[in-house]
């Protein structure tokens, strides 16, 4: 065997391990240049952001809009805020409408507890207030219990039952869905229904389905936190006052949505 053949054979043996090594074999990363100092469990949870008991705050102005139609303009809002952890938090909700000389608003405060994936139950109170042309619209207070969460197919659901003084009862249901036309242009249908067990003449509330609204709003997210929108809303309202009138009609709405 010539020296040239012996050299070729040695090169083949030297290359054999490299050829046998799988192409996807894990290559460990380089060791860190600086080792982390000794830490307590609390310090490690803070550095690694692994604190399961961390508290978070949120405010969302879901709707702040002006509506046009039925020879009547109105300004309405729907806002919520929360503070707490992953399982328990304080939840605040406010909704109202200013129409001509009439104002109708409510504020709710709940203890919110997560009982399943994407679902919370809520226990708290609700207070109704407002004013009218006669300036004698009474306030109403209620105990409240409900659930809210994300139903299959990504429907956001709120369902709440209320019990007030004098045997008054009420229920509220709200659902909405977000359809992404693009990453910034979003079409949002929503529906809200309010039932009452007793007629309340002083607050112009009828028995049964007192008011209902179906809206279709198209918003453009300048940023995720800021989004102007336009849309239409169909409203039904049964007047529980002396007139007993029913109001139905579609309105054009323009507004702003923001959260932080």
C-alpha positions in Angstrom: 0.0 0.0 0.0 1.4 3.3 -1.0 1.8 6.3 1.4 -0.9 8.1 -0.7 -3.4 5.3 -0.1 -2.6 5.2 3.7 -3.2 9.0 3.9 -6.6 8.7 2.1 -7.7 5.9 4.5 -6.8 8.0 7.6 -8.8 10.9 6.3 -11.8 8.7 5.8 -11.7 7.4 9.4 -11.3 11.0 10.7 -14.4 12.2 8.7 -16.6 9.2 9.7 -17.9 10.6 13.0 -18.8 13.9 11.5 -20.7 12.2 8.6 -22.5 9.9 11.1 -23.7 12.9 13.3 -27.4 13.8 12.6 -28.0 17.1 11.0 -30.6 18.1 13.7 -28.6 17.2 16.7 -29.0 19.7 19.5 -26.1 22.1 19.9 -26.0 23.5 23.5 -25.8 27.3 23.7 -22.7 29.0 24.9 -22.5 29.4 28.7 -23.6 32.7 30.1 -20.9 35.4 30.4 -22.2 36.5 33.8 -23.8 34.1 36.4 -26.9 35.3 38.2 -26.4 36.0 41.9 -28.2 34.0 44.6 -31.8 35.1 44.9 -34.7 34.4 47.2 -37.9 32.9 45.8 -39.6 36.3 45.9 -36.8 38.0 44.0 -36.7 35.1 41.4 -40.5 35.4 40.8 -40.1 39.2 40.3 -37.2 38.8 37.9 -38.7 36.0 35.9 -42.3 37.6 36.1 -43.7 34.4 37.5 -45.8 35.9 40.3 -49.2 34.2 40.2 -50.5 36.7 42.8 -49.6 39.8 40.8 -52.3 42.5 40.7 -53.3 44.2 37.4 -55.5 47.2 36.7 -57.6 47.8 33.5 -60.0 50.5 32.2 -62.0 50.2 29.0 -64.4 52.7 27.5 -66.2 50.2 25.3 -68.6 52.8 23.8 -68.6 56.6 23.9 -70.9 57.7 21.2 -73.4 60.1 19.8 -76.5 58.8 18.0 -78.7 60.5 15.4 -82.2 59.5 14.3 -85.9 59.5 15.2 -85.8 63.3 15.5 -83.8 62.8 18.7 -80.0 62.9 19.4 -78.4 61.2 22.4 -75.0 60.6 23.9 -74.3 57.3 25.5 -71.4 55.5 27.2 -70.5 52.0 28.3 -67.4 51.6 30.5 -65.8 49.1 32.8 -62.7 48.8 35.0 -61.1 46.1 37.1 -58.3 45.6 39.6 -57.0 42.3 41.0 -55.3 39.0 40.2 -56.0 36.1 37.9 -58.8 34.6 40.1 -60.3 37.4 42.1 -60.7 41.1 41.3 -62.9 44.1 41.8 -65.0 44.8 38.7 -66.8 48.1 38.0 -69.3 48.8 35.2 -71.1 51.9 34.2 -73.7 52.5 31.4 -75.9 55.4 30.6 -77.6 57.7 28.1 -78.3 61.4 27.9 -81.2 62.2 25.7 -82.7 65.7 25.5 -83.5 66.6 29.1 -83.6 63.0 30.2 -80.6 61.1 31.8 -80.7 57.4 32.6 -77.5 55.8 34.1 -76.4 52.9 36.2 -73.2 51.9 38.0 -72.3 48.4 39.2 -69.6 47.0 41.5 -68.8 43.3 41.7 -66.5 40.8 43.3 -65.4 38.9 40.3 -64.1 35.3 40.7 -62.9 32.9 37.9 -64.5 29.5 38.2 -63.6 28.0 34.9 -61.4 28.7 31.8 -62.7 32.0 30.3 -65.6 32.3 32.7 -66.2 34.4 35.9 -69.1 34.7 38.3 -69.9 38.1 39.8 -71.6 39.1 43.0 -72.3 42.8 43.8 -74.6 45.7 43.7 -76.2 48.1 41.1 -77.4 51.6 41.5 -79.7 53.4 39.0 -79.8 57.2 38.9 -80.9 59.9 36.5 -83.1 62.9 35.9 -86.0 63.9 33.8 -88.2 66.9 32.9 -90.1 66.5 36.1 -86.9 66.3 38.2 -88.4 63.6 40.5 -86.9 60.4 39.0 -86.1 58.2 42.0 -82.9 56.2 42.4 -83.0 52.4 42.6 -80.6 50.0 44.2 -80.2 46.3 43.5 -78.3 43.2 44.6 -76.7 41.6 41.6 -75.4 38.2 40.6 -74.2 37.1 37.2 -71.6 35.5 34.9 -69.4 36.8 32.2 -67.0 35.1 29.9 -66.0 33.9 26.4 -68.5 31.4 24.9 -67.6 29.0 22.1 -66.8 30.7 18.7 -65.5 33.7 20.6 -68.8 35.3 21.7 -68.4 37.6 24.7 -71.3 37.1 27.1 -72.6 39.0 30.1 -75.7 37.8 32.0 -76.8 39.3 35.3 -79.9 39.0 37.5 -81.0 41.7 40.0 -83.2 41.9 43.1 -84.3 45.2 44.5 -86.5 46.6 47.3 -90.2 46.1 47.2 -89.9 42.8 45.4 -88.4 44.3 42.2 -86.6 41.9 39.9 -84.6 42.5 36.7 -82.3 40.7 34.3 -79.8 41.9 31.7 -78.1 40.0 28.9 -75.4 41.3 26.6 -73.4 39.6 23.8 -70.9 40.8 21.3 -68.6 39.4 18.6 -65.6 40.7 16.8 -65.1 40.0 13.2 -61.6 40.9 11.9 -61.9 42.3 8.4 -58.2 43.3 8.6 -55.7 43.6 11.4 -57.1 47.1 12.2 -60.6 47.1 10.7 -63.1 45.3 12.9 -66.8 44.8 12.6 -68.6 44.3 15.9 -72.2 43.2 16.2 -73.7 43.3 19.7 -77.1 42.9 21.4 -78.4 44.0 24.8 -81.7 43.0 26.4 -83.2 44.3 29.7 -86.2 42.6 31.5 -88.1 43.8 34.5 -90.5 41.9 36.7 -92.5 44.9 37.8 -93.6 48.2 36.1 -91.8 51.3 37.5 -93.8 54.3 36.4 -91.4 56.8 38.0 -88.5 55.6 35.9 -90.6 54.8 32.8 -89.9 51.1 32.9 -92.4 48.5 31.7 -92.9 44.9 32.7 -91.2 42.3 30.6 -88.8 43.3 27.9 -88.4 47.0 28.7 -85.7 47.8 26.2 -83.5 46.1 23.6 -80.7 47.2 21.3 -79.0 45.6 18.4 -75.9 47.4 17.1 -73.4 46.9 14.3 -70.3 49.0 14.6 -67.2 49.2 12.4 -64.1 50.5 14.1 -60.6 51.3 12.9 -57.8 50.7 15.5 -55.3 53.4 15.1 -53.6 51.6 18.0 -55.1 48.7 19.9 -55.9 51.1 22.6 -57.6 53.8 20.5 -60.3 53.1 17.9 -62.9 55.5 16.4 -66.0 53.8 14.9 -69.2 54.3 13.0 -72.3 52.1 13.0 -76.0 51.7 13.2 -78.1 50.7 16.2 -81.7 49.5 16.3 -83.5 50.3 19.6 -86.7 49.2 21.1 -88.1 50.8 24.3 -91.4 50.3 26.1 -92.3 53.4 28.2 -93.7 52.2 31.5 -94.9 55.7 32.4 -98.4 57.0 32.0 -98.2 57.1 28.2 -97.3 53.4 27.8 -95.7 54.3 24.4 -93.3 52.1 22.5 -90.3 53.5 20.6 -88.6 51.6 17.8 -86.1 52.9 15.3 -82.7 52.8 13.8 -80.0 55.3 14.6 -76.6 56.3 13.1 -73.9 56.3 15.7 -70.3 57.7 15.8 -68.0 57.2 18.7 -64.6 56.3 20.2 -63.4 53.2 21.9 -60.3 53.1 24.1 -58.7 51.1 26.9 -55.5 51.0 29.0 
